[in-house]
Amino acid sequence: MSGSAADDYDVIILGGGSGGYACALRAAGLGLSVALVEKAKLGGTCLHQGCIPTKAMLHTAEVADATRQSAQFGVTATLESVDMAAVHRYKDGVVARLYKGLQGLVKAATIDYVEGVGALDGHRTVVVGDRRLNAANVVLATGSRARSLPGLEVTGRIMTSDEALTIDEVPERVVVLGGGVIGVEFASVFKSFGADVTVIEALPRLVAAEDEAISKQLERAFRRRKIAVKTGARFAGATQSEDVVTISLESGETLEADLLLVAVGRDPATDGLGYEAAGVTVDRGFVPTDDRLRTSVDGVYAVGDIVPGLQLAHRGFAQGIFVAEEIAGLAPAVIDEPGIPRVTYCDPEIASVGLDEAQARERYGEVETYEYNLGGNGKSQILGTQGFVKLVRAKDGPVVGVHMIGARMGEQVGEAQLIVGWDAHPEDVAGFVHAHPTQNEALGEAHLALAGKPLHAHA
Ligand SMILES: Cc1cc2nc3c(=O)[nH]c(=O)nc-3n(C[C@H](O)[C@H](O)[C@H](O)COP(=O)(O)OP(=O)(O)OC[C@H]3O[C@@H](n4cnc5c(N)ncnc54)[C@H](O)[C@@H]3O)c2cc1C
């Protein structure tokens, strides 16, 4: 497929993060001519400042905890220190290998990779430096950046996740402002690295986007890990000197720390890029789309974190692929947003898909729920983890939500996603034999119980 004679490309993609590069690769694979404009590094937030480096640090955290707890498993070892220089070498090595691989993929796909800051000039032209690129279709994929609060300047001891990924020593005391996904992941890392950690969250619970039972269990687990949690606590301000940052809450309480991590969400990166001038509707910085990811302007699509909804890399990948297929005329199926799996990689890990109990009650009226305690799961006992698998089912209907918490439970989200995505009933899942002893068995047992034939389940 080709654009009109005046077009340089079938598709120009502005931003080479998860959403943008996925779109570029799929579009090129479908034979479209593609330009991918990127001002920094191909791979975007996820590869360079997000998913990959944070999960590498979380893995280091797991190794540190395993070393500390080794005697419990019969291994004599002592944790001397966490060497941040070595942590960064390991983390940066992982990122570098993936980055190289991704660059190779884009090169092999014969995508025109254009380095520089791009902006829309009219609805089908992207300007990069002194180049003007025209296309039949433009995909906006400029992503997001860490947000701060009014009056809170990110400098020195006050950091966002970007700076926290490069600190050269483990701080003694950390205050994490924000108990969402990024906040609890960093709280978990810092605690495992040896810091005293306090999480401040204005809402009544941590990870407020998850099922309430998950928040409660996480708070219990964090308290057991001696991570202080202050929910319903409103931040008032912070000041810093060379040695300390002092955080005050609206309650009048003050806290001192060596590092304040600001994890209060991410703003869309859409200002100053000509979107509104081109007629694209922008709402509080986000670019609203219809379910086919079309913006308010014909031929202009948006994907990834700038589109209201879950800010997740795999949502960006899926949206990028969707738009490429849409442009190529394949009429792909609309992405089911609640069917997108969500994993929070703190210890204990959280994994969920579908509706939480409150949402399901709102949608279906009557629902049934079941919580399978990992206490009955052999592999979880071997690992020494606590948690549960919670199922939410429409009364006598399919399972519409799966919510899990416990070490490594993120690995179980694949089956949970198929169950919810394929509208499976507990009886359907109960018929599948789950391998013993795996944590996956906990999912099987939860369904056995909800189907009325529990095995290793305590009432
Ligand atoms: C600390 C942290 C941890 C995370 N962990 C996870 C996780 O475990 N799992 C998960 O699914 N998600 C995670 N995320 C979220 C994930 O990183 C984002 O959802 C994902 O990167 C969004 O992809 P995107 O393509 O929309 O934007 P981005 O990845 O932000 O990419 C946008 C790209 O556009 C470029 N760009 C912007 N403006 C211009 C311009 N004018 N011209 C040219 N280029 C431009 C940027 O340089 C950037 O490369 C995490 C995020 C953070 C911050």
The ligand as a Tripos MOL2 file, in Angstrom:
@<TRIPOS>MOLECULE
LIG
   53    58     1     0     0
SMALL
NO_CHARGES

@<TRIPOS>ATOM
      1 C1         10.1070    3.4380   36.3980 C.3       1 LIG1
      2 C2          9.1650    2.8400   35.3910 C.ar      1 LIG1
      3 C3          8.9210    1.4930   35.3900 C.ar      1 LIG1
      4 C4          8.0470    0.9280   34.4640 C.ar      1 LIG1
      5 N1          7.8440   -0.4190   34.4900 N.ar      1 LIG1
      6 C5          6.9960   -0.9670   33.5970 C.ar      1 LIG1
      7 C6          6.7990   -2.3720   33.5810 C.ar      1 LIG1
      8 O1          7.3900   -3.1090   34.3520 O.2       1 LIG1
      9 N2          5.9480   -2.8930   32.6630 N.ar      1 LIG1
     10 C7          5.2750   -2.0890   31.7800 C.ar      1 LIG1
     11 O2          4.5020   -2.6150   30.9850 O.2       1 LIG1
     12 N3          5.4470   -0.7610   31.7720 N.ar      1 LIG1
     13 C8          6.3000   -0.1850   32.6470 C.ar      1 LIG1
     14 N4          6.5080    1.1660   32.6190 N.ar      1 LIG1
     15 C9          5.7280    1.9750   31.6610 C.3       1 LIG1
     16 C10         6.3480    1.9350   30.2540 C.3       1 LIG1
     17 O3          7.6810    2.3310   30.3210 O.3       1 LIG1
     18 C11         5.5340    2.8450   29.3440 C.3       1 LIG1
     19 O4          4.1820    2.4630   29.3980 O.3       1 LIG1
     20 C12         6.0080    2.7580   27.9200 C.3       1 LIG1
     21 O5          7.3540    3.0950   27.8120 O.3       1 LIG1
     22 C13         5.1580    3.6910   27.0560 C.3       1 LIG1
     23 O6          5.5620    3.6230   25.7420 O.3       1 LIG1
     24 P1          5.3490    4.8450   24.7670 P.3       1 LIG1
     25 O7          5.8360    4.3810   23.4210 O.co2     1 LIG1
     26 O8          4.0050    5.3960   24.8710 O.co2     1 LIG1
     27 O9          6.3050    6.0030   25.3170 O.3       1 LIG1
     28 P2          7.8400    6.0770   25.6440 P.3       1 LIG1
     29 O10         8.4280    4.7630   25.9370 O.co2     1 LIG1
     30 O11         7.9610    7.1540   26.6500 O.co2     1 LIG1
     31 O12         8.4900    6.5310   24.2740 O.3       1 LIG1
     32 C14         8.2620    7.7650   23.6950 C.3       1 LIG1
     33 C15         9.4570    8.0940   22.8430 C.3       1 LIG1
     34 O13         9.1640    9.2580   22.0850 O.3       1 LIG1
     35 C16        10.3240   10.0540   22.0190 C.3       1 LIG1
     36 N5          9.8770   11.4240   21.7380 N.ar      1 LIG1
     37 C17         9.0950   12.1970   22.5190 C.ar      1 LIG1
     38 N6          8.8660   13.3760   21.9240 N.ar      1 LIG1
     39 C18         9.5260   13.3340   20.7380 C.ar      1 LIG1
     40 C19         9.6620   14.2450   19.6820 C.ar      1 LIG1
     41 N7          9.0880   15.4390   19.6980 N.pl3     1 LIG1
     42 N8         10.3900   13.8890   18.6090 N.ar      1 LIG1
     43 C20        10.9900   12.6680   18.5730 C.ar      1 LIG1
     44 N9         10.8790   11.7580   19.5540 N.ar      1 LIG1
     45 C21        10.1570   12.1000   20.6240 C.ar      1 LIG1
     46 C22        10.9710    9.8600   23.3760 C.3       1 LIG1
     47 O14        12.3470   10.1790   23.3340 O.3       1 LIG1
     48 C23        10.7140    8.4010   23.6360 C.3       1 LIG1
     49 O15        11.7690    7.5920   23.1880 O.3       1 LIG1
     50 C24         7.4000    1.7460   33.5140 C.ar      1 LIG1
     51 C25         7.6660    3.1270   33.4740 C.ar      1 LIG1
     52 C26         8.5450    3.6700   34.4050 C.ar      1 LIG1
     53 C27         8.8290    5.1360   34.3580 C.3       1 LIG1
@<TRIPOS>BOND
     1     1     2 1
     2     2     3 ar
     3     2    52 ar
     4     3     4 ar
     5     4     5 ar
     6     4    50 ar
     7     5     6 ar
     8     6     7 ar
     9     6    13 1
    10     7     8 2
    11     7     9 ar
    12     9    10 ar
    13    10    11 2
    14    10    12 ar
    15    12    13 ar
    16    13    14 ar
    17    14    15 1
    18    14    50 ar
    19    15    16 1
    20    16    17 1
    21    16    18 1
    22    18    19 1
    23    18    20 1
    24    20    21 1
    25    20    22 1
    26    22    23 1
    27    23    24 1
    28    24    25 2
    29    24    26 1
    30    24    27 1
    31    27    28 1
    32    28    29 2
    33    28    30 1
    34    28    31 1
    35    31    32 1
    36    32    33 1
    37    33    34 1
    38    33    48 1
    39    34    35 1
    40    35    36 1
    41    35    46 1
    42    36    37 ar
    43    36    45 ar
    44    37    38 ar
    45    38    39 ar
    46    39    40 ar
    47    39    45 ar
    48    40    41 1
    49    40    42 ar
    50    42    43 ar
    51    43    44 ar
    52    44    45 ar
    53    46    47 1
    54    46    48 1
    55    48    49 1
    56    50    51 ar
    57    51    52 ar
    58    52    53 1
@<TRIPOS>SUBSTRUCTURE
     1 LIG1         1 GROUP 0 **** ****
